[in-house]
Amino acid sequence: MRRFHGEWVSGVMEKLKLPEDQPIEAKMVSKSIERAQRQVESQNFEIRKNVLKYDEVMNTQRESIYQWRKSILEGSASEDLIEDWIGSAMAGVVEFEFSSDVSKSAWDWDALKRELDQFYPTKIDSSKFDGSYDVEDVIDFTIDEAMARFGEREEELGSDVLKRVEKSVMLSVIDNKWREHLSEMDYLRAGIGLRAMGQRDPLTEYQREGFDMFAELVDSVKRDAVRYLFHVEVSQPKIQPQRLQAVQTGNTNSKKPASSDKIGRNDPCPCGSGKKYKRCHGAAA
């Protein structure tokens, strides 16, 4: 009632001069309270519904990431993911260097080679293409070349070792990128309400920018994972020679000879060597 017609209700109470401890039974006041209650509940419902719409953005992204992790952990689609990620990474590099805004005569092959060399030693140049060709042909060439190089990696490391490396690298990159993305999404959510000052719907802006940020996350995961897989080195653990420990003469499980105050120096040594105590364990004592 303080938020809805509070001054009017206070005026009525003053005019009627009702005691504070007396229940309000006037129908007019009761109906005002009911209307205020409905309005409060309606506003709270809209707030909760709006929160759910914001949460739906993160839930959709989270499901995609968890599906990735599940397929990698179960090993059900890791090979397909690797092929897809290599294809996406190579296509992204070519499309960035040879965009539709640049004519074919202005294509910078040296720049493309430098970018691809960050993944694997490429042999690409304009001489690899005869006759009429376009960006798609260059993309197909780089994908085939990258897959061939990845096949060489499998021969170098072995199929079983490479699978373990793939699993470790992919999960590590996904987890690191996802943590960074969560922080960025929290930062976006904290300031998205200010978009209303520019006559823009904050929820729509959050959905649009959140989608763009997630698309960049996906691209960066693929690029980094592929680059690491091409360059990762697997070191085999070296077997250290077993240390040799000094063993005393005689039975190592037996108790040490009694102290010299109980054994004479010229008595036979208790260890059974046949020597005098002073020449055997007595000398060490």
C-alpha positions as CSV (number, residue, x, y, z in Angstrom):
1,M,0.0,0.0,0.0
2,R,3.0,2.3,0.5
3,R,3.7,1.9,-3.3
4,F,0.1,2.2,-4.5
5,H,-2.1,5.1,-3.4
6,G,-0.3,5.3,-0.1
7,E,-1.2,9.0,0.4
8,W,-4.8,8.4,-0.4
9,V,-5.1,5.6,2.2
10,S,-3.3,7.7,4.8
11,G,-5.8,10.6,4.2
12,V,-8.7,8.3,4.6
13,M,-7.3,6.9,7.8
14,E,-6.8,10.4,9.2
15,K,-10.3,11.5,8.3
16,L,-11.9,8.5,9.9
17,K,-9.7,8.9,12.9
18,L,-9.4,5.2,13.4
19,P,-7.1,3.8,16.1
20,E,-4.0,2.1,14.8
21,D,-4.9,-1.2,16.4
22,Q,-8.4,-1.4,14.9
23,P,-8.8,-3.7,11.9
24,I,-9.7,-2.0,8.6
25,E,-13.1,-3.3,7.4
26,A,-14.0,-0.7,4.8
27,K,-14.6,-2.4,1.4
28,M,-12.9,0.5,-0.4
29,V,-9.7,0.0,1.5
30,S,-9.8,-3.8,1.2
31,K,-10.2,-3.5,-2.6
32,S,-7.3,-1.1,-2.8
33,I,-5.2,-3.6,-0.9
34,E,-6.2,-6.4,-3.2
35,R,-5.4,-4.4,-6.3
36,A,-2.0,-3.5,-4.8
37,Q,-1.3,-7.1,-4.0
38,R,-2.2,-8.2,-7.6
39,Q,0.1,-5.5,-9.0
40,V,3.0,-6.5,-6.8
41,E,2.6,-10.2,-7.7
42,S,2.3,-9.3,-11.4
43,Q,5.5,-7.2,-11.2
44,N,7.4,-10.0,-9.4
45,F,6.2,-12.5,-12.0
46,E,7.5,-10.3,-14.8
47,I,10.8,-10.0,-13.0
48,R,11.2,-13.8,-12.6
49,K,10.1,-14.4,-16.2
50,N,12.7,-11.9,-17.3
51,V,15.4,-13.5,-15.2
52,L,14.5,-16.9,-16.8
53,K,14.9,-15.4,-20.3
54,Y,18.4,-14.3,-19.4
55,D,19.2,-17.7,-17.9
56,E,18.0,-19.4,-21.1
57,V,20.9,-17.8,-23.0
58,M,23.5,-19.3,-20.7
59,N,21.6,-22.6,-20.5
60,T,21.7,-23.0,-24.3
61,Q,25.4,-22.3,-24.3
62,R,26.1,-24.6,-21.4
63,E,24.3,-27.5,-23.0
64,S,26.5,-27.1,-26.1
65,I,29.7,-27.1,-24.0
66,Y,28.6,-30.0,-21.9
67,Q,27.7,-32.0,-25.0
68,W,31.2,-31.4,-26.3
69,R,32.8,-32.6,-23.0
70,K,30.5,-35.6,-22.8
71,S,31.4,-36.8,-26.3
72,I,35.1,-36.4,-25.6
73,L,35.0,-38.1,-22.2
74,E,33.0,-41.0,-23.6
75,G,35.2,-41.2,-26.8
76,S,32.0,-41.4,-28.9
77,A,32.8,-38.6,-31.3
78,S,36.3,-37.3,-30.6
79,E,37.6,-38.2,-34.1
80,D,34.6,-36.5,-35.8
81,L,35.2,-33.5,-33.6
82,I,38.9,-33.3,-34.6
83,E,38.1,-33.4,-38.3
84,D,35.4,-30.8,-37.9
85,W,37.7,-28.6,-35.8
86,I,40.5,-28.8,-38.3
87,G,38.2,-28.0,-41.1
88,S,36.7,-25.0,-39.3
89,A,40.2,-23.7,-38.2
90,M,41.6,-23.9,-41.7
91,A,38.5,-22.4,-43.3
92,G,38.6,-19.5,-40.8
93,V,42.3,-18.7,-41.6
94,V,41.7,-18.7,-45.4
95,E,38.5,-16.7,-45.2
96,F,40.2,-14.1,-42.9
97,E,43.2,-13.7,-45.3
98,F,41.3,-14.0,-48.6
99,S,38.0,-12.2,-47.7
100,S,35.4,-11.5,-50.3
101,D,36.4,-7.8,-50.1
102,V,39.8,-8.5,-51.5
103,S,40.3,-9.3,-55.2
104,K,42.2,-12.4,-56.2
105,S,45.0,-10.4,-57.7
106,A,45.6,-8.8,-54.2
107,W,45.7,-12.1,-52.2
108,D,48.6,-12.1,-49.9
109,W,49.9,-15.7,-50.1
110,D,52.8,-14.9,-47.8
111,A,50.4,-13.8,-45.1
112,L,48.3,-16.9,-45.5
113,K,51.4,-19.1,-45.3
114,R,52.5,-17.4,-42.1
115,E,49.2,-18.0,-40.5
116,L,49.1,-21.6,-41.6
117,D,52.6,-22.2,-40.4
118,Q,51.4,-21.5,-36.9
119,F,49.5,-24.8,-37.2
120,Y,51.8,-26.9,-39.4
121,P,54.5,-26.4,-42.0
122,T,52.5,-25.6,-45.1
123,K,53.6,-25.7,-48.7
124,I,50.8,-23.6,-50.0
125,D,51.3,-20.9,-52.7
126,S,49.6,-19.8,-55.9
127,S,51.5,-22.4,-57.9
128,K,49.4,-25.2,-56.3
129,F,46.4,-24.0,-58.2
130,D,45.9,-24.2,-62.0
131,G,43.3,-22.5,-64.1
132,S,40.3,-21.0,-62.4
133,Y,40.0,-21.3,-58.7
134,D,38.3,-19.5,-55.8
135,V,38.4,-19.3,-52.0
136,E,36.7,-22.7,-51.6
137,D,39.4,-24.4,-53.6
138,V,42.1,-22.9,-51.3
139,I,40.1,-24.0,-48.3
140,D,39.8,-27.5,-49.6
141,F,43.6,-27.6,-50.2
142,T,44.5,-26.4,-46.7
143,I,42.0,-28.9,-45.1
144,D,43.5,-31.8,-47.1
145,E,47.0,-30.7,-46.3
146,A,46.2,-30.3,-42.6
147,M,44.6,-33.7,-42.4
148,A,47.6,-35.3,-44.1
149,R,49.9,-33.6,-41.6
150,F,47.6,-34.9,-38.7
151,G,47.9,-38.4,-40.1
152,E,51.7,-38.0,-39.9
153,R,51.3,-37.0,-36.2
154,E,49.4,-40.2,-35.6
155,E,52.2,-42.2,-37.1
156,E,54.8,-40.3,-35.0
157,L,52.9,-40.7,-31.7
158,G,50.9,-43.9,-32.3
159,S,47.1,-44.1,-32.4
160,D,46.6,-44.8,-28.7
161,V,48.9,-42.1,-27.5
162,L,47.4,-39.6,-29.9
163,K,43.9,-40.4,-28.7
164,R,44.9,-39.7,-25.1
165,V,46.6,-36.5,-26.2
166,E,43.5,-35.4,-28.1
167,K,41.3,-36.0,-25.1
168,S,43.6,-34.1,-22.7
169,V,44.1,-31.1,-25.0
170,M,40.5,-30.7,-26.1
171,L,39.2,-30.8,-22.5
172,S,41.8,-28.5,-21.3
173,V,41.1,-25.9,-24.0
174,I,37.4,-26.1,-23.6
175,D,37.5,-25.7,-19.8
176,N,39.9,-22.7,-19.9
177,K,37.9,-20.9,-22.6
178,W,34.6,-21.7,-20.9
179,R,35.8,-20.2,-17.6
180,E,36.9,-17.0,-19.4
181,H,33.6,-16.9,-21.2
182,L,31.6,-17.1,-18.0
183,S,33.4,-14.1,-16.6
184,E,32.8,-12.1,-19.7
185,M,29.1,-13.0,-19.7
186,D,28.8,-12.0,-16.0
187,Y,30.4,-8.6,-16.9
188,L,28.0,-8.2,-19.9
189,R,24.9,-9.0,-17.7
190,A,26.0,-6.5,-15.0
191,G,26.0,-3.6,-17.5
192,I,23.3,-4.6,-20.0
193,G,20.6,-2.7,-18.2
194,L,22.2,0.6,-19.4
195,R,21.2,-0.2,-23.0
196,A,17.7,0.9,-22.0
197,M,19.0,4.5,-21.9
198,G,19.7,4.2,-25.6
199,Q,16.1,3.0,-26.3
200,R,17.3,-0.6,-26.8
201,D,15.8,-3.7,-25.1
202,P,18.4,-5.0,-22.7
203,L,17.3,-8.6,-23.1
204,T,17.5,-8.5,-26.9
205,E,20.9,-6.9,-26.7
206,Y,22.1,-9.5,-24.2
207,Q,20.9,-12.3,-26.4
208,R,22.6,-10.8,-29.5
209,E,25.9,-10.0,-27.8
210,G,25.9,-13.3,-25.9
211,F,25.5,-15.2,-29.2
212,D,28.4,-13.3,-30.8
213,M,30.6,-14.0,-27.8
214,F,29.7,-17.7,-27.8
215,A,30.5,-17.9,-31.5
216,E,33.9,-16.4,-30.8
217,L,34.4,-18.9,-28.0
218,V,33.7,-21.8,-30.3
219,D,36.1,-20.5,-33.0
220,S,38.8,-19.9,-30.5
221,V,38.4,-23.4,-28.9
222,K,38.8,-25.0,-32.3
223,R,41.8,-22.9,-33.3
224,D,43.7,-23.3,-30.1
225,A,43.0,-27.1,-29.8
226,V,44.1,-27.7,-33.4
227,R,47.2,-25.7,-33.0
228,Y,48.2,-27.5,-29.8
229,L,47.6,-30.9,-31.3
230,F,49.9,-30.1,-34.2
231,H,52.7,-28.9,-31.9
232,V,52.3,-30.9,-28.7
233,E,55.3,-33.1,-27.8
234,V,54.9,-36.2,-25.7
235,S,57.8,-37.0,-23.5
236,Q,58.3,-40.6,-22.3
237,P,59.2,-40.9,-18.7
238,K,62.7,-42.0,-18.1
239,I,63.3,-45.1,-15.9
240,Q,65.7,-44.1,-13.2
241,P,68.2,-46.8,-12.2
242,Q,67.4,-48.3,-8.9
243,R,69.5,-47.0,-6.1
244,L,71.8,-49.5,-4.5
245,Q,71.7,-49.5,-0.8
246,A,74.6,-50.5,1.4
247,V,74.0,-53.7,3.2
248,Q,75.9,-54.6,6.3
249,T,77.7,-57.9,6.5
250,G,75.5,-60.6,7.9
251,N,71.7,-60.9,8.3
252,T,70.1,-57.5,7.7
253,N,67.0,-58.6,9.6
254,S,68.8,-59.4,12.8
255,K,69.3,-57.0,15.6
256,K,72.4,-55.0,15.9
257,P,75.2,-56.5,18.1
258,A,75.1,-55.6,21.7
259,S,77.0,-52.6,22.9
260,S,80.7,-52.9,23.7
261,D,80.2,-52.7,27.4
262,K,78.6,-56.1,27.3
263,I,80.9,-57.7,24.8
264,G,84.6,-57.9,25.2
265,R,86.8,-56.5,22.6
266,N,88.6,-59.8,22.1
267,D,85.5,-61.9,22.2
268,P,84.1,-63.5,19.0
269,C,81.8,-61.1,17.2
270,P,78.1,-62.1,17.6
271,C,77.5,-61.6,13.9
272,G,79.1,-65.0,13.2
273,S,81.9,-63.8,11.1
274,G,84.5,-65.6,13.2
275,K,86.4,-62.4,13.8
276,K,87.1,-60.8,17.1
277,Y,84.6,-58.1,18.0
278,K,87.3,-55.4,17.9
279,R,88.1,-56.4,14.3
280,C,84.5,-56.6,13.1
281,H,81.5,-54.6,14.4
282,G,83.5,-53.3,17.3
283,A,85.7,-51.4,14.9
284,A,82.6,-49.7,13.5
285,A,81.3,-48.9,17.0
